[in-house]
Amino acid sequence: MRKILLTIFLGLALGVSSPAFADKKQTPEELFEEGSKMIIQALDLILKTIPQYAAPEVLENGDIIIRRIKPKSNQPNETDEGEVRT
């Protein structure tokens, strides 16, 4: 998580200090608005990377199952018995 945040802030810092920004004559309000939009987009990407889970289920034997709502597509599918489907 720290690496993601560090990457985002470094990207923003380098992007704002790039020559493309230096050529434009923008007011501080415009720069603040653009920076705010970039930060909101970065936070949106961070939130999308957090896995989502369903409510916990308690089985009769006392086991607790917490199912992932959107499983990662790069993981193999598993059946209830633990067998891997191909």
N, C-alpha and C positions, 0 to 999 in steps of 0.2 A: 504494500500500500504506500509505503514511504517512497519507493522508487517511482511509482506512478505520479505522486504529487510533485516530487522533485523534477521529473521530466516535464510535467505540465508547466510549472513555474519557470523552469529554464527556457522552455519554448516560448512562453509569453515574454520573458525578459529579452530574449534574442530577437523575437519578432518585433517588439516595440522599438528596439534600438537599431533595427535594420535600416539600410539606406532608403527603402521604399517609404518608410514612415518619415524619414528626414526630408524627403522631397516635398511632401504634402504640407501645406500651411493649414493646420487644423487648430481649432480652439481647444483649450483644455477640456471643455465639456464634451466635445466630440471624441477626444482621445479617451476620456473616462468611460464614455458610453461603449466604445469599441472594446476596451479592456474588460468592462463588465460583461459584455456579451461573450467574450472568449472564456472568461472564468466560468460563466454559467454553462456553456457548452462542455467545458472540461469536467465540471461536476456532474453533468448529465451522463457523460461517458463513464465516469467512475461508478455512479449508481447503477448503470446498466450491467456492469461487470460483477456486481454482488449477486450471488445465487439466491433464488427465491425458494422458500420451503412452505409446504402445507402444514396445517395444524398437526401436532403430535397425536399419534394413535396409541392407545394402551391395549395390548393383546391380553387374552385370558390368562396367559402364563406370566404376565407382568412385564413382558418386553415392551419397550417403547420404540415406535417406528416414526421417523420424521422423513417424509418423502420430499424429494426435490421436485418442484413444479416444472421447471425447464431444465432437463438434464443436458449436459454438454454433449454436443454432437460428435466429438472425437472419442467418446468413451463407448465401449461395446455395450449393447443392450443385454440386460440380465433378466431371467425369469424369476419367479418367486422361489424356485428351488436353488437358485444360484448358478444355473447353467448359462453359459454365454451363447447368445444367438448370433449367427452371422448373416 
